[in-house]
Amino acid sequence: MLPVAAMNESFLVNFTPQETRVALMQQGVVQELHIERTGSRGIVGNVYQGKVVRVLPGMQSAFVDIGLERTAFLHVADIWEQRSAGNGEGRLIERMLSEGQHVMVQVLKDPIGSKGARLTTQISLAGRMLVYLPQEKHIGISQRIGDDAAREALRQKLQTLIPSDEIGGYIVRTMAENACDEELAADIAYLRRLWAEIRNRAQLTRPPALLHEDLTLGQRLLRDLVTPETSRIVIDSRENFQKLTVFAEEYMPQVQSLLEHYTGERPLFDLHGVEDEIEKALARRVELKSGGYLIIDQTEAMTTIDVNTGGYVGLRNFDDTIFKTNLEAAQTIARQLRLRNLGGIIVLDFIDMESGEHQAAVLDELNKALARDHTRITVNGFTGLGLVEMTRKRTRESLAHILCESCPTCGGRGEIKTAQTMCYQILRELLREARQFNAREYRLLAAPAVVDLFLEEESQSLAMLSDFIGKPISLQAETSYTQEQFDIVLL
């Protein structure tokens, strides 16, 4: 058995022909889950040769055909020419784009729900150490590299390695902080070669066409998710272990030594409790160790998280109970956001605290816990209603949207009409049918619970209606019907 609990940070990778799953473990606890299905891979980072199908001056946006089921969305703020204009007024989209125009674009956000993919014309290609910006000219340094001297040293080092014929710019990633000249030079060569291939394909293909597809989840794991704290990457597929070993050997040799092939009989995710964590991450209620709990509701517009004390009773007083529960909730919320990949607007309803000092401490705890998140986050303080508003950048579907769909019985409401409510609705419908059609008999097909109610408590109501319309009403239980489903057959 792998001693995962002894590790600071490790990745478990489960491969099947249908999907790839990656779990980030810290001290033996699942912190993040990444899932990519072979039949529906995300397209963030893909570069396309697109065709403008409609320009909307009123919205300062355009719809672009890149070969997907829905046209993609391009806003004027995401057009590189607009960003590089450098004037206060900006430029109008109708002066930059026209219907039928060919345009090279990159996907910023996957299609989510009813929304098409979001695009940008500013191309960026990520390597292990660097991000290449072929349309820019500057050198940027990751904000996570905080030391000014280190940032300037990296900038100077990169300038000496960039070829004299380079017209593009670069962003230095956090991974490059301790990189040697050979590693940086290899990344520069790889990114320049990749951009040349994309430009060649663009000249040879007609839109809509895919020019560059981002790496698979397994490859992106090695490129983007591995950090200096990562101690191992455990892979349960021999074939994919070999593929990733070759990929690492060519592009990121410093990661190769972390790769391990798991050969145990018990499934890797079962062994370390990841399957159980996935089930918990789909639940609406999250238990806290103290006895409190969270209620997480995800809607199309926003996600709300409600904190409750539950069965927790503090040692001293009620204020202390609330404070301790909110502190634990702040840590758990940060983990749940990563685990479930929740994005967009998020509203946190902590238990009301009288003390401003307690509010500040809970907010500080939340910010510290969120600092581990690689996704861009903004957190506002407590509002007048005692809520905390925050946003988390959303680029891919949440875990629930990948693994689940709306309940066919309730249609996503989370509730269904009671059998009694359905009885009264059916009685009204029978009366409407009787006034519209002159049938010999009316036969009701409904769920067993509804039919049982008509045979017992509501039998008198049904008999009164039958007398009123002067026609017999027969009942037939259908086990395949949901509680809200029924049919009236005219005989």
Secondary structure, DSSP 8 states (H G I E B T S, - for coil): ---GGG-SEEEEEEE-SSEEEEEEEETTEEEEEEEEEGGG---TT-EEEEEEEEEETTTTEEEEE-SSSS-EEEEGGG-HHHHTT--SS---HHHH--TT-EEEEEEEE--BTTB--EEESS--EE-SSEEEETT---EEE-TT---HHHHHHHHHHHHHHS-TT--SEEEE-GGGGG--HHHHHHHHHHHHHHHHHHHHHHHH--SSEEEE----HHHHIIIII--TTEEEEEES-HHHHHHHHHHHHHH-HHHHTTEEE---SS-HHHHTTHHHHHHHHT-SEEE-TTS-EEEEEE-SSEEEEEEE-TT---SS-HHHHHHHHHHHHHHHHHHHHHHHT--EEEEEE----S-HHHHHHHHHHHHHHHTT--S-EEEEEE-TTS-EEEEE---S--HHHHH----TTTTTSS----HHHHHHHHHHHHHHHHHH---S-EEEEE-HHHHHHHHTTTHHHHHHHHHHHTS-EEEEE-TTS-TT-EEEEE-
